[in-house]
């Protein structure tokens, strides 16, 4: 009779998503009058994603979820710009984005990150 040093694979159960489902149900109940986001769940970690059509909708949700304005990032690429923030609701992490942020062509082409520092 031999022993094995191999660790059995981790089995993830759907029950692990219960906190995410409960947080989503609470979002619906508490903020029923807010604009409907595109919602997605991360199945690898307890996390919810909220994607909003524009800055005004994003701002309504940001205020409701008490995300400080200083914790909102503006992400700009040559083709688009969006607002991005994260936080926690009822013990479950969330990511939130608000799309179709108007920026000028000049703003969209401005250096970012390390390129901006080197300029």
DSSP file (Angstrom, degrees, kcal/mol; ACC not computed):
  #  RESIDUE AA STRUCTURE BP1 BP2  ACC     N-H-->O    O-->H-N    N-H-->O    O-->H-N    TCO  KAPPA ALPHA  PHI   PSI    X-CA   Y-CA   Z-CA
    1    1 A X              0   0    0      0, 0.0     2,-0.2     0, 0.0     0, 0.0   0.000 360.0 360.0 360.0 120.1    0.0    0.0    0.0
    2    2 A X        -     0   0    0      0, 0.0     2,-0.4     0, 0.0     0, 0.0  -0.661 360.0-133.9-104.8 160.6    1.6    3.3   -1.1
    3    3 A X        -     0   0    0     -2,-0.2     2,-0.4     2,-0.0     0, 0.0  -0.853  15.6-139.8-110.9 151.7    0.8    6.8   -0.2
    4    4 A X        -     0   0    0     -2,-0.4     0, 0.0     2,-0.1     0, 0.0  -0.897   9.9-159.5-112.9 138.6    0.5    9.6   -2.7
    5    5 A X        +     0   0    0     -2,-0.4     2,-0.2     2,-0.1    -1,-0.1   0.382  59.0 116.5 -93.5   4.0    1.9   13.1   -2.2
    6    6 A X        -     0   0    0      1,-0.1     2,-0.4     3,-0.0    -2,-0.1  -0.530  65.0-131.2 -75.5 137.9   -0.5   14.5   -4.8
    7    7 A X        -     0   0    0     -2,-0.2     3,-0.1     1,-0.1    -2,-0.1  -0.738  26.3-115.3 -86.0 131.5   -3.0   17.0   -3.6
    8    8 A X        -     0   0    0     -2,-0.4     3,-0.1     1,-0.1    -1,-0.1  -0.333  42.0 -92.4 -63.6 149.3   -6.5   16.2   -4.7
    9    9 A X        -     0   0    0      1,-0.1     2,-0.3    -3,-0.0    -1,-0.1  -0.300  42.6-106.1 -63.2 146.3   -8.0   18.8   -7.1
   10   10 A X        -     0   0    0     -3,-0.1     2,-0.6     1,-0.0    -1,-0.1  -0.572  29.9-147.5 -73.4 130.4  -10.0   21.6   -5.5
   11   11 A X        -     0   0    0     -2,-0.3     2,-0.5    -3,-0.1    -1,-0.0  -0.895   7.7-155.9-102.4 118.5  -13.7   21.2   -6.1
   12   12 A X        -     0   0    0     -2,-0.6     2,-0.3     3,-0.0    32,-0.0  -0.819  11.0-154.1 -95.2 130.9  -15.6   24.4   -6.3
   13   13 A X    >   -     0   0    0     -2,-0.5     3,-2.0     1,-0.1     4,-0.3  -0.770  24.1-124.2-107.2 148.9  -19.2   24.2   -5.6
   14   14 A X  G >  S+     0   0    0     -2,-0.3     3,-2.2     1,-0.3     4,-0.2   0.794 107.2  73.2 -59.7 -27.3  -22.0   26.4   -6.8
   15   15 A X  G >  S+     0   0    0      1,-0.3     3,-1.7     2,-0.2    -1,-0.3   0.758  81.9  70.9 -59.6 -23.5  -22.9   27.1   -3.1
   16   16 A X  G <  S+     0   0    0     -3,-2.0     3,-0.4     1,-0.3    -1,-0.3   0.695  91.2  60.0 -66.4 -17.3  -19.8   29.2   -2.9
   17   17 A X  G <> S+     0   0    0     -3,-2.2     4,-2.4    -4,-0.3     3,-0.4   0.471  74.9  98.8 -87.9  -2.2  -21.6   31.7   -5.1
   18   18 A X  H <> S+     0   0    0     -3,-1.7     4,-2.7     1,-0.2     5,-0.2   0.892  80.1  51.8 -54.6 -44.8  -24.4   32.2   -2.6
   19   19 A X  H  > S+     0   0    0     -3,-0.4     4,-2.3    -4,-0.3    -1,-0.2   0.880 110.7  49.6 -61.0 -34.6  -22.9   35.4   -1.1
   20   20 A X  H  > S+     0   0    0     -3,-0.4     4,-2.5    -4,-0.3    -2,-0.2   0.935 112.2  46.6 -67.8 -45.8  -22.7   36.9   -4.6
   21   21 A X  H  X S+     0   0    0     -4,-2.4     4,-2.4     1,-0.2    -2,-0.2   0.892 113.1  49.9 -63.3 -39.8  -26.3   35.9   -5.4
   22   22 A X  H  X S+     0   0    0     -4,-2.7     4,-2.1    -5,-0.2    -1,-0.2   0.902 111.0  48.8 -66.3 -40.5  -27.5   37.4   -2.1
   23   23 A X  H  X S+     0   0    0     -4,-2.3     4,-2.3    -5,-0.2    -2,-0.2   0.906 111.3  50.2 -65.4 -40.7  -25.6   40.6   -2.7
   24   24 A X  H  X S+     0   0    0     -4,-2.5     4,-2.2     2,-0.2    -2,-0.2   0.919 110.0  50.0 -63.4 -43.1  -27.1   40.9   -6.2
   25   25 A X  H  X S+     0   0    0     -4,-2.4     4,-2.2     1,-0.2    -1,-0.2   0.889 110.8  50.5 -61.7 -38.4  -30.6   40.4   -4.8
   26   26 A X  H  X S+     0   0    0     -4,-2.1     4,-3.0     2,-0.2     5,-0.3   0.881 107.3  53.5 -68.0 -37.7  -29.9   43.0   -2.2
   27   27 A X  H  X S+     0   0    0     -4,-2.3     4,-2.3     2,-0.2    -2,-0.2   0.930 110.6  47.5 -59.3 -44.9  -28.7   45.5   -4.9
   28   28 A X  H  < S+     0   0    0     -4,-2.2    -2,-0.2     1,-0.2    -1,-0.2   0.916 116.1  44.0 -62.7 -43.9  -32.0   44.9   -6.8
   29   29 A X  H >< S+     0   0    0     -4,-2.2     3,-0.6     1,-0.2    -2,-0.2   0.913 119.7  39.5 -69.4 -43.5  -34.1   45.4   -3.7
   30   30 A X  H 3< S+     0   0    0     -4,-3.0    -2,-0.2     1,-0.2     3,-0.2   0.804 126.8  31.9 -78.8 -29.4  -32.3   48.4   -2.3
   31   31 A X  T >< S+     0   0    0     -4,-2.3     3,-1.8    -5,-0.3    -1,-0.2  -0.188  70.3 139.4-123.5  40.9  -31.7   50.3   -5.6
   32   32 A X  T <  S+     0   0    0     -3,-0.6    -1,-0.1     1,-0.3    -2,-0.1   0.746  72.5  54.0 -58.6 -26.5  -34.7   49.3   -7.6
   33   33 A X  T 3  S+     0   0    0     -3,-0.2    -1,-0.3     2,-0.1     2,-0.1   0.520  87.5  98.7 -90.1  -5.2  -35.1   52.8   -9.0
   34   34 A X  S <  S-     0   0    0     -3,-1.8     3,-0.1     1,-0.1    23,-0.1  -0.411  90.5 -81.5 -78.1 159.0  -31.5   53.1  -10.4
   35   35 A X        -     0   0    0     22,-0.1     2,-0.5     1,-0.1    -1,-0.1  -0.279  51.3-104.9 -59.2 144.3  -30.7   52.5  -14.0
   36   36 A X        -     0   0    0     -3,-0.1     2,-0.2    -4,-0.0    -1,-0.1  -0.592  39.2-157.0 -75.2 120.3  -30.4   48.8  -14.9
   37   37 A X        -     0   0    0     -2,-0.5     2,-0.6    15,-0.1    15,-0.2  -0.495  28.1-102.1 -87.8 164.3  -26.7   47.8  -15.4
   38   38 A X  E     -A   51   0A   0     13,-2.9    13,-2.7    -2,-0.2     2,-0.4  -0.806  50.0-155.4 -77.4 124.2  -25.3   45.0  -17.4
   39   39 A X  E     +A   50   0A   0     -2,-0.6     2,-0.3    11,-0.2    11,-0.2  -0.878  19.7 173.9-112.8 136.1  -24.5   42.6  -14.6
   40   40 A X  E     -A   49   0A   0      9,-2.1     9,-3.5    -2,-0.4     2,-0.4  -0.989  18.0-144.1-137.6 151.3  -21.9   39.8  -14.6
   41   41 A X  E     -A   48   0A   0     -2,-0.3     2,-0.5     7,-0.2     7,-0.2  -0.908  12.6-134.9-113.7 139.6  -20.7   37.5  -11.9
   42   42 A X  E   > -A   47   0A   0      5,-2.4     5,-0.7    -2,-0.4   -22,-0.1  -0.820  13.7-167.5 -88.2 128.2  -17.2   36.2  -11.4
   43   43 A X  T   5S+     0   0    0     -2,-0.5    -1,-0.1     1,-0.2     3,-0.1   0.567  82.0  60.4 -94.1  -8.9  -17.3   32.5  -10.7
   44   44 A X  T   5S+     0   0    0      1,-0.2     2,-0.3     3,-0.0    -1,-0.2   0.642 119.9  12.4 -91.0 -16.1  -13.6   32.2   -9.7
   45   45 A X  T   5S-     0   0    0      2,-0.1     2,-1.4    -3,-0.1    -1,-0.2  -0.978  93.8 -90.7-152.5 154.0  -14.0   34.6   -6.8
   46   46 A X  T   5S+     0   0    0     -2,-0.3    47,-1.0    -3,-0.1     2,-0.3  -0.520  77.2 129.5 -71.3  95.4  -17.0   36.2   -5.0
   47   47 A X  E   < -Ab  42  93A   0     -2,-1.4    -5,-2.4    -5,-0.7     2,-0.4  -0.997  43.9-151.8-151.9 144.9  -17.3   39.3   -7.2
   48   48 A X  E     -Ab  41  94A   0     45,-2.1    47,-2.4    -2,-0.3     2,-0.4  -0.927   9.6-150.6-118.2 143.9  -20.0   41.2   -9.1
   49   49 A X  E     -Ab  40  95A   0     -9,-3.5    -9,-2.1    -2,-0.4     2,-0.5  -0.957   7.8-169.2-114.0 135.1  -19.5   43.4  -12.2
   50   50 A X  E     -Ab  39  96A   0     45,-2.9    47,-2.4    -2,-0.4     2,-0.5  -0.983   3.4-171.7-123.6 118.7  -21.8   46.3  -13.0
   51   51 A X  E     -Ab  38  97A   0    -13,-2.7   -13,-2.9    -2,-0.5     2,-0.3  -0.952   6.6-166.0-115.6 123.6  -21.5   47.9  -16.4
   52   52 A X  E     - b   0  98A   0     45,-3.5    47,-2.4    -2,-0.5   -15,-0.1  -0.794  24.8-128.3-113.1 151.7  -23.3   51.1  -17.1
   53   53 A X  S    S-     0   0    0     -2,-0.3     2,-0.3    45,-0.2    45,-0.1   0.771  81.0  -1.4 -70.2 -28.3  -24.1   52.9  -20.4
   54   54 A X  S  > S-     0   0    0     43,-0.1     4,-2.3     1,-0.1    46,-0.2  -0.945  75.6 -90.2-157.1 174.5  -22.8   56.3  -19.5
   55   55 A X  H  > S+     0   0    0     -2,-0.3     4,-2.6    45,-0.3     5,-0.2   0.840 117.8  55.4 -61.5 -36.6  -21.3   58.7  -16.9
   56   56 A X  H  > S+     0   0    0      2,-0.2     4,-1.8     1,-0.2    -1,-0.2   0.928 111.2  43.6 -65.7 -43.9  -24.6   59.9  -15.6
   57   57 A X  H  > S+     0   0    0      2,-0.2     4,-2.0     1,-0.2    -2,-0.2   0.907 113.0  53.2 -65.7 -41.3  -25.8   56.3  -14.8
   58   58 A X  H  X S+     0   0    0     -4,-2.3     4,-3.0     1,-0.2    -2,-0.2   0.921 107.1  52.2 -57.7 -44.9  -22.3   55.5  -13.3
   59   59 A X  H  X S+     0   0    0     -4,-2.6     4,-2.4     1,-0.2     5,-0.2   0.885 106.0  53.1 -63.5 -39.6  -22.6   58.5  -11.1
   60   60 A X  H  X S+     0   0    0     -4,-1.8     4,-2.1     1,-0.2    -1,-0.2   0.935 114.5  41.9 -60.0 -45.7  -25.9   57.5   -9.7
   61   61 A X  H  X S+     0   0    0     -4,-2.0     4,-2.6     2,-0.2    -2,-0.2   0.883 111.1  56.3 -69.3 -38.7  -24.6   54.0   -8.8
   62   62 A X  H  <>S+     0   0    0     -4,-3.0     5,-2.4     1,-0.2     4,-0.2   0.933 111.1  43.9 -58.6 -46.1  -21.3   55.5   -7.5
   63   63 A X  H ><5S+     0   0    0     -4,-2.4     3,-1.2     3,-0.2    -1,-0.2   0.927 113.1  51.0 -64.1 -45.5  -23.2   57.7   -5.0
   64   64 A X  H 3<5S+     0   0    0     -4,-2.1    -2,-0.2     1,-0.3    -1,-0.2   0.881 114.3  43.3 -61.2 -38.8  -25.6   54.9   -4.0
   65   65 A X  T 3<5S-     0   0    0     -4,-2.6    -1,-0.3    -5,-0.1    23,-0.2   0.347 110.7-123.1 -91.4   6.5  -22.7   52.5   -3.3
   66   66 A X  T < 5 +     0   0    0     -3,-1.2     2,-0.6    -4,-0.2    -3,-0.2   0.854  48.4 165.2  56.8  42.0  -20.7   55.2   -1.5
   67   67 A X      < -     0   0    0     -5,-2.4    -1,-0.2    -6,-0.2    -2,-0.1  -0.806  40.2-120.9 -86.2 120.8  -17.6   55.0   -3.8
   68   68 A X    >   -     0   0    0     -2,-0.6     3,-2.2     1,-0.1     4,-0.1  -0.347  14.6-124.9 -61.8 139.5  -15.5   58.1   -3.1
   69   69 A X  G >  S+     0   0    0      1,-0.3     3,-1.7     2,-0.2    -1,-0.1   0.832 109.7  63.7 -53.9 -33.5  -14.9   60.2   -6.3
   70   70 A X  G 3  S+     0   0    0      1,-0.3    -1,-0.3     3,-0.0    -2,-0.1   0.678  96.4  59.0 -66.3 -15.6  -11.2   60.0   -5.7
   71   71 A X  G <  S+     0   0    0     -3,-2.2     2,-0.5     2,-0.1    15,-0.4   0.299  83.8 100.2 -96.7   9.5  -11.4   56.2   -6.2
   72   72 A X    <   -     0   0    0     -3,-1.7     2,-0.4    13,-0.1    13,-0.2  -0.836  59.4-155.7 -96.8 129.8  -12.8   56.5   -9.7
   73   73 A X  E     -C   84   0A   0     11,-3.2    11,-2.4    -2,-0.5     2,-0.6  -0.817   9.3-141.7-103.0 144.2  -10.4   56.1  -12.6
   74   74 A X  E     -C   83   0A   0     -2,-0.4     2,-0.6     9,-0.2     9,-0.2  -0.935  17.5-161.6-101.3 118.9  -10.8   57.5  -16.1
   75   75 A X  E     -C   82   0A   0      7,-3.2     7,-2.4    -2,-0.6     2,-0.5  -0.903  10.2-175.2-104.3 123.0   -9.6   54.9  -18.6
   76   76 A X  E     +C   81   0A   0     -2,-0.6     2,-0.3     5,-0.2     5,-0.2  -0.973   9.1 169.8-124.3 129.4   -8.9   56.4  -22.0
   77   77 A X        -     0   0    0      3,-3.2     3,-0.3    -2,-0.5    32,-0.0  -0.809  52.5 -96.4-123.4 169.0   -7.8   54.6  -25.1
   78   78 A X  S    S+     0   0    0     -2,-0.3    30,-0.1     1,-0.2    31,-0.1   0.769 124.3  36.7 -58.4 -23.0   -7.6   55.9  -28.7
   79   79 A X  S    S-     0   0    0      1,-0.2     2,-0.3    29,-0.1    -1,-0.2   0.659 125.2  -2.0-105.0 -17.0  -11.1   54.5  -29.4
   80   80 A X        -     0   0    0     -3,-0.3    -3,-3.2    28,-0.1     2,-0.3  -0.977  50.2-143.4-163.5 170.7  -13.1   55.0  -26.2
   81   81 A X  E     +C   76   0A   0     -2,-0.3    20,-2.1    -5,-0.2    19,-0.4  -0.994  20.4 171.3-145.0 144.8  -13.1   56.2  -22.6
   82   82 A X  E     -C   75   0A   0     -7,-2.4    -7,-3.2    -2,-0.3     2,-0.3  -0.980  31.4-113.7-150.4 161.6  -14.9   54.9  -19.5
   83   83 A X  E     -CD  74  98A   0     15,-2.8    15,-1.9    -2,-0.3     2,-0.4  -0.742  31.8-167.9 -95.0 145.7  -15.0   55.4  -15.7
   84   84 A X  E     +CD  73  97A   0    -11,-2.4   -11,-3.2    -2,-0.3     2,-0.3  -0.999  15.1 152.4-140.7 134.3  -13.9   52.5  -13.5
   85   85 A X  E     - D   0  96A   0     11,-2.4    11,-3.1    -2,-0.4     2,-0.3  -0.974  18.2-160.1-152.4 162.6  -14.3   51.9   -9.8
   86   86 A X  E     + D   0  95A   0    -15,-0.4     2,-0.3    -2,-0.3     9,-0.2  -0.954  21.5 137.7-142.8 164.1  -14.5   49.1   -7.3
   87   87 A X  E     - D   0  94A   0      7,-1.9     7,-2.4    -2,-0.3     2,-0.4  -0.890  44.4 -83.5-173.8-157.6  -15.7   48.5   -3.8
   88   88 A X  E     - D   0  93A   0     -2,-0.3     2,-0.4     5,-0.3     5,-0.2  -1.000  25.4-173.2-139.4 139.1  -17.6   46.2   -1.6
   89   89 A X  E >  S- D   0  92A   0      3,-2.8     3,-1.9    -2,-0.4   -62,-0.1  -0.985  77.9 -16.7-133.9 121.0  -21.3   45.7   -1.0
   90   90 A X  T 3  S-     0   0    0     -2,-0.4     3,-0.1     1,-0.3    -1,-0.1   0.858 129.1 -51.8  52.9  39.2  -22.6   43.3    1.7
   91   91 A X  T 3  S+     0   0    0      1,-0.2     2,-0.5   -68,-0.0    -1,-0.3   0.507 117.2 110.8  80.4   4.2  -19.2   41.7    1.9
   92   92 A X  E <   - D   0  89A   0     -3,-1.9    -3,-2.8   -73,-0.1    -1,-0.2  -0.947  66.8-125.7-115.9 129.8  -18.9   41.0   -1.8
   93   93 A X  E     -bD  47  88A   0    -47,-1.0   -45,-2.1    -2,-0.5     2,-0.3  -0.373  28.6-167.4 -68.6 148.1  -16.5   42.9   -4.0
   94   94 A X  E     -bD  48  87A   0     -7,-2.4    -7,-1.9   -47,-0.2     2,-0.4  -0.984  16.3-153.8-136.6 151.8  -17.8   44.7   -7.1
   95   95 A X  E     -bD  49  86A   0    -47,-2.4   -45,-2.9    -2,-0.3     2,-0.4  -0.969  18.5-170.0-117.6 139.1  -16.3   46.3  -10.2
   96   96 A X  E     -bD  50  85A   0    -11,-3.1   -11,-2.4    -2,-0.4     2,-0.4  -0.993   6.4-177.7-134.8 136.8  -18.2   49.1  -11.8
   97   97 A X  E     -bD  51  84A   0    -47,-2.4   -45,-3.5    -2,-0.4     2,-0.5  -0.993  13.0-159.6-135.8 145.1  -17.7   50.8  -15.2
   98   98 A X  E     -bD  52  83A   0    -15,-1.9   -15,-2.8    -2,-0.4     3,-0.2  -0.982  22.6-160.1-123.4 118.3  -19.5   53.6  -16.9
   99   99 A X        +     0   0    0    -47,-2.4   -44,-0.3    -2,-0.5   -17,-0.2  -0.264  57.9  48.2 -98.0 178.0  -18.9   53.8  -20.7
  100  100 A X        +     0   0    0    -19,-0.4     2,-0.5     1,-0.2   -45,-0.3   0.864  62.8 173.2  59.7  42.4  -19.3   56.4  -23.5
  101  101 A X        -     0   0    0    -20,-2.1     2,-0.4    -3,-0.2    -1,-0.2  -0.693  33.9-122.5 -77.3 123.5  -17.3   59.1  -21.6
  102  102 A X        +     0   0    0     -2,-0.5     2,-0.3   -22,-0.1    -1,-0.1  -0.543  42.6 162.1 -73.9 125.1  -16.9   62.0  -24.1
  103  103 A X        -     0   0    0     -2,-0.4     2,-0.0   -22,-0.0   -22,-0.0  -0.970  37.3-109.8-135.7 153.5  -13.3   62.9  -24.6
  104  104 A X     >  -     0   0    0     -2,-0.3     4,-2.4     1,-0.1     5,-0.2  -0.315  31.0-110.1 -76.0 165.0  -11.7   65.0  -27.4
  105  105 A X  H  > S+     0   0    0      1,-0.2     4,-1.3     2,-0.2     5,-0.1   0.911 121.6  52.9 -60.0 -42.2   -9.4   63.4  -30.0
  106  106 A X  H  > S+     0   0    0      1,-0.2     4,-0.6     2,-0.2     3,-0.4   0.923 109.7  47.8 -60.6 -44.9   -6.5   65.2  -28.4
  107  107 A X  H >4 S+     0   0    0      1,-0.2     3,-0.9     2,-0.2    -1,-0.2   0.895 109.3  53.3 -62.7 -40.1   -7.3   63.8  -25.0
  108  108 A X  H 3< S+     0   0    0     -4,-2.4    -1,-0.2     1,-0.2    -2,-0.2   0.746 112.0  45.5 -69.6 -21.5   -7.7   60.3  -26.3
  109  109 A X  H 3< S+     0   0    0     -4,-1.3    -1,-0.2    -3,-0.4    -2,-0.2   0.446  85.0 118.7 -99.8  -1.0   -4.2   60.4  -27.9
  110  110 A X  S << S-     0   0    0     -3,-0.9     6,-0.1    -4,-0.6   -34,-0.1  -0.338  76.2 -95.4 -65.7 145.5   -2.5   61.9  -24.9
  111  111 A X        -     0   0    0      4,-0.1     2,-0.3     5,-0.1    -1,-0.1  -0.279  45.1-163.6 -60.3 147.3    0.3   59.8  -23.4
  112  112 A X    >>  -     0   0    0     -3,-0.1     3,-1.3     4,-0.0     4,-0.7  -0.873  44.9 -10.5-128.3 161.2   -0.7   57.6  -20.4
  113  113 A X  H >> S-     0   0    0     -2,-0.3     4,-1.5     1,-0.3     3,-0.6  -0.189 130.4  -2.5  56.4-133.7    1.2   55.8  -17.7
  114  114 A X  H 3> S+     0   0    0      1,-0.2     4,-2.2     2,-0.2    -1,-0.3   0.829 133.8  58.8 -62.0 -34.1    4.9   55.5  -18.1
  115  115 A X  H <> S+     0   0    0     -3,-1.3     4,-1.0     1,-0.2    -1,-0.2   0.863 104.7  50.3 -64.6 -34.9    4.8   57.3  -21.5
  116  116 A X  H << S+     0   0    0     -4,-0.7    -1,-0.2    -3,-0.6    -2,-0.2   0.875 110.6  49.0 -70.4 -37.0    3.2   60.4  -19.8
  117  117 A X  H  < S+     0   0    0     -4,-1.5    -2,-0.2     1,-0.2    -1,-0.2   0.882 111.1  49.7 -68.9 -38.5    5.9   60.5  -17.1
  118  118 A X  H  <        0   0    0     -4,-2.2    -1,-0.2     1,-0.2    -2,-0.2   0.733 360.0 360.0 -72.6 -22.1    8.7   60.3  -19.7
  119  119 A X     <        0   0    0     -4,-1.0    -1,-0.2    -5,-0.2    -2,-0.2   0.476 360.0 360.0 -73.7 360.0    7.1   63.1  -21.8
